[in-house]
Amino acid sequence: MPGYIKLLKNKVLPHRVEQARRHFASCNLCPHDCGVNRREKLGFCRATDKVVLSSYGPHRGEEPPLVGKRGSGTVFFGYCNMRCVFCQNYELSFGGEGELVTSVRLAEIMLELQDFYRCHNINLVTPTHFVPNILEAVLLAAERGLRLPLVYNCGGYEKLETLALMEGVIDIYMPDFKYNRPERGKKYSGVKDYPAAVKRSLKEMDRQVGGLKTDNMGIAYRGLLIRHLVMPGGVEDTKEILMFIKEELSPGCLVNLMDQYYPAHQAHRYLEISRRISQEEYREALEYAQKLGLNLV
């Protein structure tokens, strides 16, 4: 049973919604700490107090424990609290492509993914800046019978206070861990102190949900799944990230070491990342992960 059902029964969930909605007046949901009134002014992510829904539906391209036979019920949001120059979905993250929807409509979509598409989970993609709306939608949907695990699919640039709002609501955390060197986070994603922020966040996610847990069909229902995209010339950075996961997080955490980097969006402006990774680079990273004994997808 998803954690938010317990929070609904003991009447904690409405309180979480109320707490989160205060950020619309002075938003500090992520480490940017913009402090803006989102009904009047745009912060770093450029989101207002209304959800920007880009698309939704069953997705079969996610990790196998999320996809199963019926797909992961992905909900893609517009805008992002990072500015990755190589973003493959830049129309969404930079441009905010999508339509404005209410929390009531978002709740209906969650129920549609459960009851019509029969997905295994609700997969919230780039959710951080819409946490208040998501919590309200979960409350409404749970009151109407939502029972699927919730996946928090994020870039890793999170704030502990926001993760505290999601404790007991989110069943599966799926963050990126992009860089272990702060200069790379600043240069390629426009964020400061990325490694420090993501390490704090991953430790908190791990504390909340622990290693990935699956049912007898291999479908995930709780836990931490970390994605890392190997980048050109970044193998040593990758090794540092993998070592952190090995030494600091639960051994059951699942790691997806990804090789599909390509120079999308503005990556061509940076010579060092304007190419695909080589087979040798990925092989070196993979062999290191295997040597550490990490739980790989």
N, C-alpha and C positions, 0 to 999 in steps of 0.2 A: 504494500500500500504506500503510495507516495507520501512524503513527509507533510505536504501542505494540507492533507486531509486531517491530520492531528491538529494542526494549527487552526484549521477551520472549526473543528469541534470544540477546542478550548478557547475560542474567540480571540486568538492572538492575531490572526490574519488581518482583520479589519484595522487593528492598531498599527500593523506594519504598513498598510496602505496609507494611513494618516501620516505616519512618520515620513514616508518616502515623498509624499506630495508636497511637503514643505520645501523640497529642493526646487520646485518650480519658481518659488519666490527668490531663492538664493541658492543657485545650483553648485553643489560641491560633491557630485556623485562620483567623480573620477579624480585622479591626481592633478589634473589641471587646475582645480579649485577656482573656477572662473568667478563664482559668486554672483552671477547675473540673474536678474529676474527674467526667466525664459518666456514670460508672456509679453515682455517688452523689448528684450535685447537678445542677440545671439552670442553664445560663447564659442569656444573652440570647435565643438562638434556641430554647431549651427542648427541644432534641434530646438524646436519650440516646446510647448507643453502638449502638443498633439503627436501621436504616433505616425511615423511615415512607414507605411507598409509597402515594400517593394514587390514581394511575391510570397506565395506559400504553396505547399503541396508535399506529397511523398517524395523523398529524395533517396536514391539508391547509390549515390556516390560517396556516402559517408563511410566511416569505419564499420566493418562487419557486425560488431556487437550492437551497433545502433540501427543498422539497416534490416537485419533479419530477412524475412520473406516479404514483408509488407511495406518496408521503407521507413525512414525517419521523417517525422512530420515537421519539416523545416518551415520556419517563419523568418524571412529575410527583411531586416529593417533598414531604412535609409539612414545615411550619415554614419559617423564613426568618431571615436575619441582618439584615433591615430590618423596619420597622414602618410601611409606607406607609399613610397614613390613607385613601387612595383606592384601595387594592388591590382588584382585581376578583376575586381568588381568595382572599379573606380567610379562608374556611373552612379552606383549606390552610395559608396562611402564618401566620395568627394561631392558628387552632384545631388545627393538626396533623392535619387529617382524613386518614384512611388506615389502613393496616394495617402491622404490624411484619413485616418480611421479613428473611431472612438474606442474606448476600452470595452464597451459593449460588443462592438463588432469584432474586436480582437478575441474576446471570450467565445463568440460564435465560431470563429475560425478554429480555435483550439478544439472545440467540440466536434466540428466538421472533420478535422484530422483524425479524431478518435472514432467517431461513430460512422462516418461515411467512408473515409479512406482506410480506416482500421490500422493506422500507423502504430508503431511500437512506442513512440515517445513524441513529445513536443520539443523541437529543437530550435531554440531562440538564438538567432545569428546576429552578432553585434548588438547585444541587448543593453549595455551599460547605461546609455543616456536615456533609455526608456524604462528603467526599473520601476518608477512609480506607476506608469501605465500598465506594465506587465503584472505587477502585484494586484492591481485593481481587477484586471482581466482574469487572473487566476482565481481570485475570490469569487467573481461572478460565475465563472465556468465551474468551479468546484461545487458551488451551490446547486448547479444544474447537472452534476454527475460526472465531471471530469475526473479521471482516475489514472491518467498516463504519467509516467515519470517526466520531469522537466529537465532539459539539457541547457546549460548556460554556456554558449559557444562564443568565446570572446577572444580579444587580442592579448589578454594577459595584463593590460595596463589598468589595474583595478585599485580600488580603495577599500581598506579593511572595514570602514564604517558601512559602506554599501554592501559588501559581502555579508556583514552582520544582519542587514535587512533581509537577505536572501537565505539565511541559515534556516534549515528545516523546510524551506520552500523548494529549493533546487535539489534534485536528486543526483544529477550527474554534471560535474563541471568539466568543460572541455576548452581549456585555454591554450593559446599559442605561447611558446617561449621563443621569441624571435632572436634576441641578441643577449650576450652576456657582457658586452662592452658598451658603456653608456654613449660613447661617441657615435656608435653605429645607430643606436636608437634615435639620437638627435638628428643625424644626417639623413637617415633613410625613412624615419617615421615621424619626425617633428615632435618628439616627446623627450622630456628630460628625465634622467635617472631611471630609465626603463628597467635595467637589471634589478635594481633595488626594489622597485615597485612590484615587479613580477615575482620575485622571490618571496616577498612578504605575502603576496596574494596566493601563490601556490601552496605555501605552508598553511595558510588559513583554509583554503579549499580542502586540503588533505585532512586537516583537523576535523572539518565538518563531515566529510563523506568517506575518507580513507581510500584504500585501493579499489579498483574496479571490481564490481560483483556482477555475476551473470546468473541467469536461471538455467534450468536443465536443457533449454533450447539454445543456450549461448547468447541470449539477449541481455544486454546490460540494464540493470535497474537502479544502480547506485554506484558512486565512486568517481575517481579522477582519471581523466584521459588527457594526456598532454601531447600537443602537436608541435613539431619543430621542423621547419623548412630549411634544408641545407642550402646555403647560398654560395655563389661563386667566390672562391678565395676565403671562405669562412669556416673551413674544417676545424681549425683550432678553436674558434669560438664555439662551434658545435660540440666539441669534446668537453669544453668547460661546462656547457649546459647539461650534457649527459651526466657528467660527474656530480653536478649539483643534485640532479634527480636521484641518482644512486645513493648519495650520502645523506640527503636531507629529507627525502619523502618516503612514504610507505612503499615497501617492495611490490605491492600489488598494483601500483599505478601503471596504467597502460601507456605506452609511448608509441606515437606514430612518427617515425623518422621519414620525412617526405622528400622525394627527389624531383618533384614536378615544377621547380622554379623555372620561370621564363621571364625575360625582361619586358613586362607589360607596362602600360601607362607611361610614366616619366623615367623609367629605369635607364633608357638609352642615354640620358644626360650624365650618367655616372659610368665611366668607362669600366671600372672594376666589376660592376654588376650588370653590364650590358650583354651578357652571354648566358647560355644555359650552363649548368654545372656539368663537369665531366664525369664519366663513369668511374674514373679513378677516385675523384673526390667523394662520390657517394659511397663507393666501396670502402674507402678508408673510414668514413664516418660509421657505416653499418658494422664493420668489423670491430670498431671500438665499442659500440653499443652492445654488441654480442659478448665481447670480452668482459664488460662490466656486469653482464647477466641481467640486463634490463628486460622487462616484460614488453616485448615489441608486438605491434599489430602484425 
